[in-house]
Amino acid sequence: MCKYIFVSGGVISGIGKGISAASIAFILKSYGFKVTMIKADPYLNVDAGTMNPLEHGETFVLEDGFETDMDIGSYERFVNESFSRPNSMTCGAVLEKVIKDERSLAYEGKWVSLDYHVPDEIITWIKRVTKESNADIAIIEIGGTVGEVGNGLFLEANKIMKIQNPKDVIHIHVSYLPIPSTLGEMKSKPVQISTQLLNNHGLHPDFLIARSKTGVDDIRKEKLSRYCFVKKENVISAPDTSCIYDIPMNFEKANIGKNILLELGLKPRKTTLLDAWKKKTTKMKKITKSLDIGIVGKYFKSGKFDLKDSYVSVLEAINHAAWELGYNANIHWIVADELEKNRKLEKEILKMNGLIVPQGWGSRGAEGKIRAIQIVRENKIPYLGLCYGMQMAVVEYCRNVLNIKDANSQEVNPKSKDYVIHLMEEQKKLLKDGKFGGTIRLGAWPCKILKGSLLESLYLKYPNTMFNKMPIVMERHRHRYEFNNKYREVMESAGVVFSGTSPNNTLVEAIELRKSNHPFFVATQYHPELKSRFLAPHPIFLGFIKASSKRKI
């Protein structure tokens, strides 16, 4: 019989439910159990593909091409497993399934109810994912905050499953204890109230993860235990931490793994995973060397606020590789729009050990990115281009080396005479018909790595079980535009190496400059950051960090 753990959040959004769920999943995996994870999002979008990253964080693309919430990226990075479309369950997708079933008479003409059939479909979804993944334990993170209308149907499903199988279902509530500056005292009432809101759904948490700026003391634990009806040992102190990868070890010190297994009637099994995690986090704390890494993007300004969630996978991939090689990465945000207007920012780029131009869409900030790439190419600063970052690298090279002055991407300037990046053929009709969501090139596609290339040396130098079928690697995509092969021959003759292509050689997947011309200039149409894990950094990012460490400023 599979066991189920539901995770909800209270008081504020962004409290850390996803990281908490991922940390618990890793701990349970380290105790020898097969764990699967499901993100249950209350929004009516069928997927996250059309969401603005400034509003909802980055869209994370799974191996099968499904566009999902950024939390599943955290799951993969912590648990070191690849998930698929069924691991993402939105309210929109569930409703879509129920309506389709009703239209096909699956309910045999019965009145279809929101409060009966929808929770029933949620339960069916959860059990199907668990069965198909052959999991011992399924962790279901319920998005949003308790008290909102949106996640009520998921909580209803949780309640039904608990009633049906009380020994196989537990609930973990993540909530926040503020410390008002005028009082200087940690207040437990917000957690008590959010727990009460959970109780209104017929749910009583078995564990409380008490999030706070500082650790929760025994007085507060005693209060939460008494008023929230949770065992004191199941109230877990979860203070803010400078590094999210410390959280599993903090949880482990609080015996959350053993106590969860006790509640579920399971006995721990021995593995070496926790030892490997502890070894890496211990190593990280001893690092004294640092590198300055610039990121030229356009999705981290929202009014007066800087939002880094738009590029969370890139940031994590940088950190994974930097820590592995004994460095801390100091990230410098360079806003592409401002670079177009403010020439002083160009001097900032020259101070970097390495520079990344990540994913992006549309024309805004394109010229700033092109200028940044020109600076790093001419000054031999290590460069890594990711998707849009490869496309802009092609434009820059064509303009400034091949003297094709009107070179551009069709996405950026539809009136250009020289589309060095153009719309994929199969995309033309889709755009004409207004079909945007889920229609671009998505998910893992095979890429053939050129023998003798820098890219090949990286995949071979830093072996990773995800890339053990060289010269073919499976890497994830999310784009609508591609390199125009009309310019391939002229670029090759001018020193560009096409180091990654589709197996039939029709699509360009990666470019680089010869090492005799540049120490590290690599750009990929795919997104290597999506397959970087804490315990298994991506080879390309390892190569980029290694090259950046050699740059003397």
LUMMIRO-617836 format. One line per field, with one value per residue (C-alpha): x, y, z; residue number from 1. Coordinates in Angstrom, 3 decimals, padded with zeros to 6 digits, always signed. Layout:
N
east: [X  ...] $
north: [Y  ...] $
up: [Z  ...] $
nr: [NUM  ...] $
//
This chain:
553
east: [+000.000  +001.452  +001.691  +000.666  +001.999  +000.152  +001.954  +000.052  +001.075  -000.331  -000.074  +001.968  +002.799  +006.392  +006.870  +008.954  +006.457  +008.227  +011.681  +010.233  +008.485  +011.636  +013.783  +011.419  +011.372  +015.160  +015.301  +012.764  +014.648  +017.822  +016.007  +015.610  +012.069  +010.927  +009.352  +007.270  +006.109  +003.079  +002.540  -001.167  -001.637  -004.918  -004.748  -007.012  -004.177  -003.765  +000.014  +002.492  +003.725  +001.947  +002.551  +004.649  +007.840  +007.680  +004.356  +004.898  +008.622  +010.243  +008.467  +010.215  +010.212  +010.087  +011.715  +008.473  +008.037  +005.387  +005.673  +005.204  +005.625  +009.146  +008.633  +009.006  +012.457  +013.250  +011.945  +014.266  +017.294  +016.842  +015.642  +017.878  +015.087  +013.241  +009.497  +006.862  +003.539  +001.378  +003.542  +002.024  -001.671  -003.381  -006.990  -007.454  -006.157  -008.384  -011.473  -010.604  -010.454  -013.797  -015.525  -014.094  -015.327  -018.772  -018.909  -018.027  -020.702  -018.112  -020.458  -023.369  -025.593  -025.253  -025.228  -021.515  -020.657  -017.748  -017.527  -017.831  -016.490  -013.571  -012.019  -012.666  -010.692  -007.879  -007.678  -007.676  -004.867  -002.742  -003.173  -002.451  +000.824  +001.835  +001.074  +002.759  +005.915  +005.958  +006.436  +006.356  +005.521  +003.844  +004.312  +001.612  +002.336  -000.847  -000.143  -001.409  -002.208  -004.827  -007.865  -007.877  -010.778  -008.506  -006.959  -010.102  -010.785  -007.310  -007.816  -011.164  -009.411  -006.834  -009.625  -011.371  -008.120  -007.416  -010.883  -010.550  -007.017  -006.176  -002.959  -001.589  -002.124  -000.490  -000.568  +002.304  +001.469  +004.126  +003.313  +004.980  +005.782  +006.505  +008.611  +007.059  +009.862  +007.852  +007.357  +010.582  +008.778  +007.979  +004.210  +002.535  -001.059  -000.719  +000.212  -002.617  -005.112  -003.845  -004.055  -007.611  -008.405  -007.010  -009.191  -012.222  -011.532  -011.685  -007.897  -005.602  -001.858  +000.391  +003.438  +003.980  +006.977  +007.377  +008.990  +010.542  +013.425  +015.179  +014.728  +011.530  +012.128  +010.589  +008.004  +006.618  +006.820  +004.838  +002.200  +001.893  +001.676  -001.076  -003.232  -002.707  -003.034  +000.309  +002.897  +005.677  +008.347  +006.448  +006.748  +009.809  +011.766  +012.635  +014.497  +015.633  +018.862  +021.301  +021.438  +018.403  +020.580  +021.143  +017.438  +017.464  +020.205  +018.354  +015.234  +017.212  +018.596  +014.981  +014.293  +011.517  +012.321  +012.209  +009.068  +007.270  +008.114  +006.857  +003.521  +003.244  +004.240  +007.430  +010.969  +014.022  +016.471  +020.135  +021.593  +024.573  +022.607  +022.509  +026.256  +026.865  +024.608  +026.275  +029.719  +028.864  +027.195  +030.138  +032.534  +030.496  +030.866  +034.668  +034.794  +036.680  +037.249  +034.646  +033.880  +031.959  +029.380  +027.257  +023.755  +022.274  +018.498  +015.226  +012.917  +014.068  +012.611  +009.012  +008.417  +010.712  +011.403  +014.102  +012.769  +015.287  +012.744  +012.576  +016.044  +016.069  +017.295  +020.205  +021.150  +020.991  +023.032  +025.719  +025.814  +025.885  +028.932  +030.699  +030.407  +031.577  +034.746  +035.351  +033.939  +031.103  +029.433  +028.745  +025.887  +025.772  +022.471  +022.822  +019.476  +019.534  +017.306  +019.578  +022.674  +021.211  +021.039  +023.831  +027.329  +028.796  +027.414  +029.820  +032.670  +030.873  +030.964  +034.761  +034.971  +033.242  +034.962  +032.260  +028.987  +025.699  +022.877  +019.937  +016.527  +014.205  +011.397  +010.598  +012.557  +012.916  +016.520  +017.843  +020.315  +021.676  +022.301  +023.988  +026.278  +027.162  +028.069  +030.285  +032.164  +032.831  +033.790  +036.264  +037.709  +037.884  +035.631  +034.107  +030.619  +027.664  +024.560  +021.329  +018.637  +017.991  +021.595  +022.727  +020.486  +021.812  +025.384  +024.713  +023.302  +026.298  +028.837  +027.097  +026.933  +030.376  +032.562  +030.823  +029.675  +026.062  +024.748  +021.046  +021.483  +018.762  +016.238  +012.863  +011.393  +013.218  +012.775  +010.319  +011.395  +015.092  +016.633  +018.867  +017.091  +020.043  +017.528  +014.115  +010.774  +010.728  +008.732  +006.140  +005.526  +004.251  +000.738  +000.456  +001.151  -001.179  -003.954  -003.182  -002.047  +000.585  +000.326  +002.236  +003.007  +006.701  +009.606  +009.547  +011.195  +014.179  +015.458  +018.550  +021.626  +024.679  +027.913  +030.742  +033.827  +036.836  +034.740  +034.963  +031.400  +032.393  +035.315  +032.945  +030.496  +033.440  +035.437  +032.475  +030.618  +026.974  +024.547  +022.046  +024.508  +026.013  +025.145  +027.673  +027.856  +024.083  +022.815  +019.197  +018.712  +015.566  +014.221  +011.766  +011.833  +009.992  +012.867  +016.022  +019.296  +018.901  +021.037  +021.412  +024.204  +025.876  +028.646  +029.722  +029.819  +031.855  +034.378  +034.662  +035.601  +032.290  +032.115  +028.680  +029.357  +025.829  +023.218  +020.139  +021.114  +020.012  +022.171  +019.263  +018.949  +021.782  +021.772  +025.073  +027.835  +031.276  +034.400  +037.685  +039.784  +042.593  +040.261  +038.467  +039.037  +035.356  +032.560  +029.743  +026.073  +023.280  +019.807  +018.785  +018.587  +021.315  +020.309  +017.126  +019.143  +021.530  +021.183  +022.727  +024.621  +025.136  +026.052  +025.712  +028.962  +028.531  +028.177  +031.178  +033.190  +031.959  +032.880  +036.285  +037.011  +035.748  +038.087  +041.048  +040.210  +042.463  +040.891] $
north: [+000.000  +003.350  +006.167  +009.770  +013.010  +016.265  +019.575  +022.859  +026.414  +029.155  +032.893  +034.049  +032.827  +032.005  +030.498  +027.575  +024.728  +023.522  +023.440  +021.834  +019.154  +018.548  +018.300  +015.778  +013.791  +013.639  +012.522  +009.752  +008.684  +008.577  +006.154  +003.791  +004.587  +005.240  +008.684  +010.510  +014.129  +015.997  +019.751  +020.564  +024.151  +026.018  +028.155  +027.498  +027.483  +024.001  +024.478  +027.222  +027.829  +031.124  +032.704  +035.835  +034.871  +038.142  +037.067  +033.366  +032.698  +030.712  +028.041  +024.729  +022.294  +018.582  +015.792  +015.033  +018.703  +019.687  +023.291  +023.442  +025.367  +026.199  +024.052  +020.870  +022.184  +022.197  +018.638  +017.450  +019.303  +017.854  +014.327  +013.919  +012.388  +013.489  +013.948  +014.142  +015.712  +013.795  +015.124  +018.550  +018.838  +022.193  +022.896  +023.860  +020.477  +018.606  +020.572  +020.031  +016.266  +016.230  +018.235  +016.008  +012.945  +014.499  +015.280  +011.672  +010.305  +008.805  +009.754  +007.996  +011.053  +011.872  +015.421  +016.375  +018.151  +020.443  +019.195  +015.483  +014.641  +017.086  +015.842  +012.304  +013.038  +014.569  +011.369  +009.245  +011.406  +011.085  +007.315  +006.837  +008.785  +006.827  +003.474  +004.267  +005.507  +002.419  +004.696  +003.768  +007.336  +010.172  +013.755  +016.156  +019.860  +021.929  +025.335  +028.613  +029.483  +027.855  +030.112  +030.852  +029.648  +028.109  +025.205  +024.062  +021.206  +019.762  +019.985  +018.224  +015.401  +015.253  +014.935  +012.126  +010.170  +010.601  +009.315  +006.340  +005.367  +007.093  +005.124  +005.824  +009.601  +012.390  +016.170  +018.618  +022.295  +024.926  +028.216  +031.453  +033.021  +036.745  +038.916  +042.425  +044.970  +047.105  +044.130  +042.199  +038.977  +035.959  +035.598  +032.200  +033.360  +033.465  +029.759  +028.952  +030.760  +029.157  +025.762  +026.599  +027.396  +023.971  +022.434  +024.035  +021.723  +018.728  +018.378  +018.235  +018.488  +015.729  +018.001  +021.740  +023.251  +026.510  +029.006  +032.091  +034.509  +032.807  +029.396  +028.594  +028.201  +025.633  +028.109  +028.647  +024.915  +024.163  +026.740  +025.405  +021.851  +022.720  +024.981  +023.205  +019.675  +018.516  +016.471  +018.719  +016.574  +017.068  +020.854  +021.491  +024.718  +026.037  +029.348  +031.343  +030.026  +031.548  +028.291  +026.140  +023.020  +023.226  +022.562  +018.742  +018.490  +020.924  +018.789  +015.630  +017.044  +017.518  +013.830  +014.706  +011.716  +009.165  +010.724  +010.718  +007.048  +006.371  +008.060  +006.021  +002.732  +002.346  +001.412  +003.228  +001.475  +002.382  +004.309  +006.651  +009.577  +011.655  +011.198  +012.513  +015.515  +016.264  +015.980  +018.547  +021.048  +020.750  +021.405  +024.462  +026.073  +025.963  +027.747  +031.042  +031.734  +033.523  +034.397  +037.326  +036.053  +038.444  +037.596  +039.801  +039.429  +041.323  +039.399  +040.477  +043.957  +044.362  +047.935  +048.577  +044.900  +042.575  +039.103  +036.314  +033.511  +034.183  +032.631  +030.244  +027.211  +029.205  +030.467  +026.991  +025.486  +028.140  +027.406  +023.625  +023.888  +026.624  +024.750  +021.530  +023.287  +025.139  +028.610  +030.849  +032.656  +036.364  +037.090  +040.503  +041.360  +043.397  +044.613  +044.318  +047.375  +049.566  +048.315  +049.719  +053.206  +053.277  +052.758  +052.787  +049.293  +048.072  +048.652  +046.391  +043.546  +043.847  +043.174  +039.803  +036.405  +035.085  +036.159  +034.392  +035.502  +033.266  +032.560  +035.298  +036.227  +039.173  +042.222  +044.168  +044.193  +042.364  +045.080  +045.208  +041.461  +041.688  +044.439  +042.408  +039.406  +041.567  +042.821  +039.339  +037.948  +040.740  +040.742  +036.942  +036.753  +033.260  +033.245  +030.878  +031.516  +029.702  +029.440  +033.141  +033.650  +031.419  +033.213  +036.637  +035.288  +034.304  +037.766  +039.475  +037.391  +037.934  +041.689  +042.370  +039.652  +038.808  +042.408  +041.380  +044.637  +043.796  +040.390  +039.738  +037.295  +037.223  +037.394  +040.662  +042.398  +040.804  +043.345  +042.403  +041.407  +038.797  +036.415  +034.525  +033.235  +032.459  +030.898  +027.113  +025.959  +024.006  +027.064  +029.352  +027.928  +027.590  +031.296  +032.215  +030.263  +031.906  +028.654  +029.718  +027.526  +024.237  +024.499  +025.416  +022.945  +021.486  +018.823  +016.537  +016.129  +014.246  +016.323  +014.927  +016.326  +017.033  +014.901  +016.945  +019.946  +021.796  +020.675  +017.027  +017.503  +018.880  +015.980  +013.541  +015.359  +015.664  +012.325  +012.314  +009.394  +011.562  +011.854  +008.396  +007.710  +009.960  +011.317  +011.699  +013.676  +014.345  +017.989  +020.021  +022.730  +025.620  +027.765  +028.698  +030.103  +028.399  +029.002  +029.684  +027.086  +029.491  +031.173  +028.022  +027.710  +031.344  +031.221  +028.001  +029.560  +032.498  +030.384  +029.280  +025.607  +023.988  +021.587  +020.304  +019.398  +017.233  +013.667  +014.315  +017.486  +019.805  +021.756  +023.635  +022.877  +024.399  +026.691  +027.548  +029.448  +027.638  +027.684  +029.349  +032.343  +032.402  +030.572  +029.630  +030.743  +028.193  +028.742  +026.182  +026.279  +023.933  +024.578  +022.667  +024.437  +022.338  +019.154  +020.403  +018.796  +019.622  +016.325  +016.169  +019.582  +019.946  +019.439  +022.666  +024.778  +023.016  +023.920  +027.510  +027.930  +026.311  +028.720  +031.692  +030.748  +031.127  +034.667  +037.228  +040.637] $
up: [+000.000  -001.036  +001.484  +000.789  +002.250  +001.547  +002.062  +002.428  +003.272  +005.478  +006.268  +003.238  -000.243  -001.139  +002.301  +001.049  +000.592  -002.548  -000.950  +002.195  +000.128  -001.952  +001.190  +002.753  -000.491  -000.530  +003.115  +002.504  -000.616  +001.471  +003.783  +000.846  -000.351  -003.916  -003.833  -006.425  -006.198  -007.498  -007.611  -007.305  -008.477  -007.925  -011.078  -014.054  -016.576  -018.019  -017.860  -016.952  -020.495  -021.142  -017.739  -017.358  -015.456  -013.512  -012.049  -011.477  -011.766  -014.536  -016.523  -015.943  -018.875  -018.152  -020.129  -021.986  -022.907  -020.390  -019.181  -015.461  -012.250  -011.044  -007.922  -009.970  -010.899  -007.178  -006.896  -009.665  -008.303  -004.804  -005.556  -008.649  -010.731  -013.865  -013.572  -016.324  -017.246  -014.688  -011.838  -012.532  -011.710  -012.181  -011.325  -014.981  -016.174  -013.705  -014.738  -018.390  -017.782  -015.923  -018.662  -021.398  -019.503  -019.132  -022.858  -023.699  -021.315  -018.957  -016.086  -017.783  -017.815  -014.107  -012.789  -012.641  -009.414  -008.546  -004.956  -005.787  -009.233  -009.214  -005.919  -007.139  -010.333  -008.232  -006.161  -009.319  -010.750  -007.587  -007.365  -011.065  -010.837  -007.756  -009.363  -012.687  -010.955  -008.712  -005.700  -002.035  -001.037  -002.946  -001.805  -003.004  -002.604  -002.640  -004.166  -002.788  +000.819  +003.048  +003.160  -000.561  -002.696  -005.353  -003.467  -001.655  -004.092  -003.495  +000.270  -000.149  -002.011  +000.790  +003.383  +001.478  +001.116  +004.840  +005.760  +003.419  +004.494  +007.820  +008.371  +004.895  +004.617  +006.606  +006.284  +006.740  +007.132  +006.434  +008.149  +009.218  +012.581  +012.129  +014.433  +014.245  +014.573  +017.000  +019.335  +018.923  +019.809  +017.637  +017.282  +016.888  +016.260  +012.413  +012.449  +014.822  +012.582  +009.367  +011.082  +012.098  +008.449  +007.571  +010.315  +008.620  +005.667  +007.997  +008.073  +011.094  +010.346  +011.615  +011.291  +011.435  +009.683  +011.553  +009.169  +010.714  +010.470  +013.382  +014.981  +016.881  +020.618  +022.973  +024.270  +020.778  +019.973  +023.126  +022.122  +018.586  +019.861  +022.331  +020.161  +016.818  +018.297  +016.905  +018.793  +020.028  +018.339  +015.065  +015.236  +013.081  +013.408  +009.929  +010.170  +007.143  +005.690  +003.240  +001.268  +000.491  +000.335  +004.092  +004.656  +004.292  +006.917  +009.217  +008.857  +009.437  +012.711  +013.804  +012.988  +010.544  +008.329  +011.145  +012.621  +009.257  +008.781  +012.313  +011.522  +008.315  +009.947  +007.911  +008.921  +007.522  +005.192  +004.872  +001.889  +001.464  -000.001  +003.181  +003.600  +000.080  +000.731  +004.066  +002.487  -000.190  +002.149  +004.565  +001.680  +000.634  +004.052  +003.747  +000.370  +000.462  -003.247  -005.338  -008.947  -010.409  -012.881  -014.918  -016.139  -018.850  -018.769  -018.738  -016.411  -012.968  -012.638  -011.450  -010.354  -007.409  -006.825  -008.144  -008.868  -009.334  -009.738  -013.486  -013.806  -010.858  -012.845  -014.271  -010.817  -009.314  -012.176  -011.654  -007.926  -008.374  -010.637  -008.655  -005.361  -006.977  -008.159  -004.879  -005.609  -004.527  -007.419  -006.936  -009.354  -011.012  -012.674  -015.842  -017.170  -020.958  -021.492  -019.378  -021.201  -024.422  -022.869  -020.287  -021.706  -018.182  -017.714  -020.379  -017.925  -015.437  -017.945  -018.196  -014.440  -014.754  -014.640  -016.936  -018.527  -019.308  -021.590  -020.620  -022.134  -023.307  -025.659  -027.936  -028.990  -025.736  -024.530  -027.603  -028.575  -025.037  -025.105  -028.502  -027.232  -024.116  -026.275  -028.487  -025.415  -024.030  -027.431  -028.189  -024.662  -024.399  -021.335  -020.874  -022.341  -022.044  -024.147  -023.330  -026.034  -026.796  -025.707  -028.586  -031.051  -030.070  -030.267  -033.887  -034.645  -033.013  -034.926  -038.249  -037.718  -036.294  -037.831  -041.107  -041.639  -042.307  -040.885  -041.050  -039.387  -036.854  -035.477  -037.166  -033.673  -032.938  -036.296  -038.738  -041.411  -041.422  -044.748  -043.108  -040.753  -039.314  -036.776  -038.218  -037.373  -037.447  -040.491  -038.524  -036.305  -039.064  -039.308  -035.523  -035.045  -037.889  -036.177  -032.813  -031.189  -028.657  -025.542  -025.654  -029.380  -029.410  -029.537  -026.059  -023.947  -024.458  -028.020  -029.189  -029.946  -031.710  -030.265  -032.722  -032.200  -031.095  -030.037  -026.724  -026.040  -026.419  -024.038  -021.376  -021.538  -021.379  -018.685  -016.314  -016.640  -015.673  -015.817  -017.704  -020.611  -020.932  -024.581  -026.295  -028.933  -028.485  -025.503  -024.621  -023.687  -023.034  -025.336  -025.193  -028.335  -031.495  -033.563  -034.858  -036.650  -040.382  -042.216  -045.125  -043.100  -041.823  -044.400  -044.209  -040.392  -040.386  -042.763  -040.351  -037.335  -035.801  -034.813  -034.973  -032.147  -031.626  -034.231  -034.520  -035.488  -039.101  -039.142  -040.019  -036.759  -035.067  -031.333  -030.185  -031.409  -030.069  -031.034  -031.470  -028.323  -030.302  -030.753  -027.400  -024.069  -023.653  -025.960  -025.950  -026.733  -026.877  -028.368  -025.564  -021.819  -019.939  -016.717  -016.612  -016.057  -013.395  -009.971  -006.604  -006.470  -010.254  -011.787  -015.547  -017.548  -019.541  -016.392  -014.857  -017.964  -017.845  -014.159  -014.734  -017.594  -015.546  -012.699  -015.061  -016.123  -014.491  -013.983] $
nr: [1  2  3  4  5  6  7  8  9  10  11  12  13  14  15  16  17  18  19  20  21  22  23  24  25  26  27  28  29  30  31  32  33  34  35  36  37  38  39  40  41  42  43  44  45  46  47  48  49  50  51  52  53  54  55  56  57  58  59  60  61  62  63  64  65  66  67  68  69  70  71  72  73  74  75  76  77  78  79  80  81  82  83  84  85  86  87  88  89  90  91  92  93  94  95  96  97  98  99  100  101  102  103  104  105  106  107  108  109  110  111  112  113  114  115  116  117  118  119  120  121  122  123  124  125  126  127  128  129  130  131  132  133  134  135  136  137  138  139  140  141  142  143  144  145  146  147  148  149  150  151  152  153  154  155  156  157  158  159  160  161  162  163  164  165  166  167  168  169  170  171  172  173  174  175  176  177  178  179  180  181  182  183  184  185  186  187  188  189  190  191  192  193  194  195  196  197  198  199  200  201  202  203  204  205  206  207  208  209  210  211  212  213  214  215  216  217  218  219  220  221  222  223  224  225  226  227  228  229  230  231  232  233  234  235  236  237  238  239  240  241  242  243  244  245  246  247  248  249  250  251  252  253  254  255  256  257  258  259  260  261  262  263  264  265  266  267  268  269  270  271  272  273  274  275  276  277  278  279  280  281  282  283  284  285  286  287  288  289  290  291  292  293  294  295  296  297  298  299  300  301  302  303  304  305  306  307  308  309  310  311  312  313  314  315  316  317  318  319  320  321  322  323  324  325  326  327  328  329  330  331  332  333  334  335  336  337  338  339  340  341  342  343  344  345  346  347  348  349  350  351  352  353  354  355  356  357  358  359  360  361  362  363  364  365  366  367  368  369  370  371  372  373  374  375  376  377  378  379  380  381  382  383  384  385  386  387  388  389  390  391  392  393  394  395  396  397  398  399  400  401  402  403  404  405  406  407  408  409  410  411  412  413  414  415  416  417  418  419  420  421  422  423  424  425  426  427  428  429  430  431  432  433  434  435  436  437  438  439  440  441  442  443  444  445  446  447  448  449  450  451  452  453  454  455  456  457  458  459  460  461  462  463  464  465  466  467  468  469  470  471  472  473  474  475  476  477  478  479  480  481  482  483  484  485  486  487  488  489  490  491  492  493  494  495  496  497  498  499  500  501  502  503  504  505  506  507  508  509  510  511  512  513  514  515  516  517  518  519  520  521  522  523  524  525  526  527  528  529  530  531  532  533  534  535  536  537  538  539  540  541  542  543  544  545  546  547  548  549  550  551  552  553] $
//
